[in-house]
Amino acid sequence: MKICVISPYYPPHVVCDGIADYTEKLCRHMAQRGHRIIVLASIGYKASSNDNDDSIHVNPFVAKWDFRAFLKLLKLCRQERFDAVNLQYSPPLYGFWFKLLFPLVSLICPTTVTFHTLTGGGHPNKLIAPVLALFCSHCISANEEVSYLIKKYLPWENPVQIPIGSNIDPVEIDPQLIRQKYNPENKLILTHFGLFYPGKGVETILEAAQQLKTEFAGFKLFMLGERWPGKEDYYLGLQQKAKDLGLDEWITWAGYLHEKAVSEYLAITDIMLLPYDQGASIRRGSLIAALSAGLPVITTYPAIPSVYIQADENIAVVPSKNSQALKDKILALANDPAARKRLGENARRLSGEFSWDNIAQKTLQLLEGKRC
C-alpha cells in the first residue's frame, strides 16, 4: 500500500514529543512489511532528503496546519491517490479548520484517525473529536482513556484500541560495565524518565527523595529527559527545588540523551519512578519504555480502570501527589530484591502487549479495511 501518515512533529524535528516518536517507529515497522510511507510533517523537520529511504519519504509539508494546509492536503491526495491516510491526532497539533474539514479527505482516500488524546487546546476542540470519529473511515484509540471517552460520549462508535510501544529501541549492553561507569559506589539507582512538564509527578519524587535520604542514604536519583519547549523555567524551578531540599549529593540531571545513553541508564536502574499526578496510563511512553526494559516501576493508580496495570503484580502503585507513600514504597522495594525481580519479570511479560510488530500489524489491518 501507499500510505500517507500525518504527524507535525516527526523526528528529527525542532520539537519532538511522544506522538512523534510513536509515528516514526510505526512508519518504520510498516515500511519493513513492504509498504511505501509518505509522512507529512511540519516545516521544522531537520533531516535532509538524503536521509529518506525508498520506503519512507518525509515531506516538510506546511508551517501551520490551517485551512490552507487542508486545501494543500486535498490537492496532494487527488494527485497521489493514497491507499490510506492516517492522521496522528492530538488537538493542539492542528488548527481548528484543518481538523474540522479533514474528514472530507475520505471522499478521495480512506482516512483513519489515531486518537492519542481528545482534550486540550481549548473548548472548540470538544466538537472536533465527534466529527472525526463519525466521518472518517476508521478510528484508532491509542489508550484506555480515549477508548473510555469515545464509548461514553459516542456510544455508537467502536474504536479499535491499539496501544503505543516503547520509544527506546533495545540495544546490547553489559549492565556491569555500565554500572561501573555511572555508579561505581554500587548504590541503589532510582530513575525518572521523560519530558519535563507539570503533571509528571517530579515534585513528588523530589519530596520523597528528601524524606528517603534520612532513612536510606545509599541511593542515586537520575533524572533523564529534556525540558519541554516553553517550560524551561519550570525545569529550572525543579532543579532549584532539589537544591533547596538538599539533594545535590543524591541527584543527577542528565538532560537530553540519545537512545543508547537512555538504554544504558535503564539497564542499571533498580526502581523506575513515574508518579503521574493524573494517574498511570498506557499512553505514557516513559511507562511503556520502563516495562519493555523489564524494570520494577512505581507509578500512581490509573484514573480509568486498566486491563493492563495490575497493582503490585506487574507495576507498584501509590496515590498521586503523596510523597510519603512514594517514599514508603521505594523503601519497601529497596529492602526487598525478590519483589523487585518479580515486578520486573512481570513488567517485561506485560510489555509484549506493546511490541511494535503487534502495533504495526493491527494498524495495517485497519488501514486495509479489516477489523482487528
Secondary structure, DSSP 8 states (H G I E B T S, - for coil): -EEEEE-SS-SSBSS--HHHHHHHHHHHHHHHTT-EEEEEEETTB---GGG--SSEEEEEEESS-SHHHHHHHHHHHHHH--SEEEEEE-GGGS-HHHHHHGGGGGGTS-EEEEES-S--S-GGGGGHHHHHHHHSSEEEESSHHHHHHHHHH-TT---EE-----SS------HHHHHHHH-TT--EEEEEES-B-TTS-HHHHHHHHHHHTTT---EEEEEES-B-TT-HHHHHHHHHHHHHTT-TTTEEEEES--HHHHHHHHHT-SEEEE--TT---TT-HHHHHHHHTT--EEEE--SS--SS--BTTTBEEE-TT-HHHHHHHHHHHHT-HHHHHHHHHHHHHHHGGG-HHHHHHHHHHHHTT---
